[in-house]
Amino acid sequence: MKILIAIIIFSAIILFHEFGHFLFAKLNGISVTEFSLGMGPRLWSFQKGETRYSLKLLPLGGSCAMVGEDTAEEEIPGSFNAASVWGRISVVAAGPIFNFILAFVLAVIIVGFVGYDPAEVLEVDKNSAAAEAGLQNGDIITEYDGYHVDLAKDLYVYMYLNDLNEGDTVSLKVRRDGMTETISYTPDVSVRYLLGFNRSDASSMTVESLIDGMPLQEAGLQPGDTITAINGVEIADGEAYDAYLAEHPLSSEPVEITYDRDGLDYTATITPKEYRTPQLGFSYNLGYTKTSGLQILKYGALEIKYMIRTTLLSLKELVTGQLGFQNLSGPVGVVDAIGTTYEESKSEGIMMLWMNMLNMAVLLSANLGVMNLLPLPALDGGRLVFLIIEAIRKKPINREIEGRIHFAGLMALMVLMVVVMYNDILKIF
């Protein structure tokens, strides 16, 4: 069931994208030879007028094939290149624009049912630098370090992608009683001492993984070892470990760790490592607030703005190396993500299930719109670059050269899709 729903959502988004191309091709007198959903061999099709409408085997794409779209031919009536340059621009741009329209309509539905998430300060820590700087409960954050904040999720994504370091100055703009206040402060620092390991779960003392450069790794412990005592005090389980730390907080003083490996006991004397963490000094809302009237349209638009900006920020992080290639997902990964969201949402009731499904559709539709507008060969954005140059020069770039560039881009895109699909399959299994 989850796979079927995932395919339906993914296919609907692609179909709407291709319908944008199809509609504006018809409006500009361009003949469409085939309008299809999916890739590969046809499963079913029918002919109406000049256009064949097809359903193909692999539900991972779609196409709107126009006469003369990929040739240098201009004279054939009804061909792509016979249309005016602005007509062709509208045809190419229509696909991504229709994705944004679909995302907006779905976002309005979500906001109408669920509401929006204001970046409201819920609690300011007493005696913190944030409190001393004047931040108050109920303030609505509108800017964080120069980054405009419309919704709480804007703040969350920005802070996720931009680590707060010790000594940094936090600059906020907040809305309070209809006025804008500017607040700046240097966050307090929390100092902890850590051994440097992760447990398989909260009740276990078995080492699931070790943190690079931390004391337990340097002492030679390995994943699968089980810590059984600290300074001679038996640690039977995770609850006993937490109780021990509450009574004997780790410090810069050495401690003796006893651990079990393959039924044998070993000991190691280690010095916990200082770990310093800047503290924002406040918590903010991540829940939703109901709204009505024209505010639904406003926050629907802001949801799309958030989706587009997050996609662009993620691309920036990918290009600069802050995100790795393993973070990319293709159609297989997308279907798996939708399926996972479906399974996790079932327990929340039918309303939240469908709201989460719609939210996935909004994210994917906006993402597809942005990605298609990238100025890369074979993508809609790459075609728009050539068409805009043609509009400025009043004559086209050599169409054979343009065709070769798009073909090379398409081949590179196919290779990338195969690699990403392989990566998706590895992540699933």
Buried (B, 14 or more C-beta within 10 A) or exposed (E): EBEEBBBBBBBBBBBBBBBBBBBBBBEBEBBBBBBBBBBEEEEEEEEEEEBBBBBBEEBBBBBBBBBBBBBEBEEEEBBBBBBEBEBBBBBBBBBBBBBBBBBBBBBBBBBBBBBBBBBBBEEBBEEBBBBEBBBBEEBBBBBBBEBEBBBBBBBBBBBEBBEBEEEEEBBBBBBBEEEEBEBEBEBBEEEEBBBBBEBBEEEBBBBEEBBEEBBBBBBEBEEEBBBBBBEEEEBEEBEBBEEBBEEEEBEEEEBEBBBBBEEEEBEBEBBBBEBEEBBBBBEBBEEBEEBEEEEBBBBBBBBBBBBBBBBEBBBEBBEEEBBEEEEBBBBBBBBBBBBBBBEEBBEEEEEBBBBBBBBBBBBBBBBBBBBBBEEBBBBBBBBBBBBEBBBEEEEBBEBEEBBEBBEEBBEEBEEEBEEBBEBBEEEEE
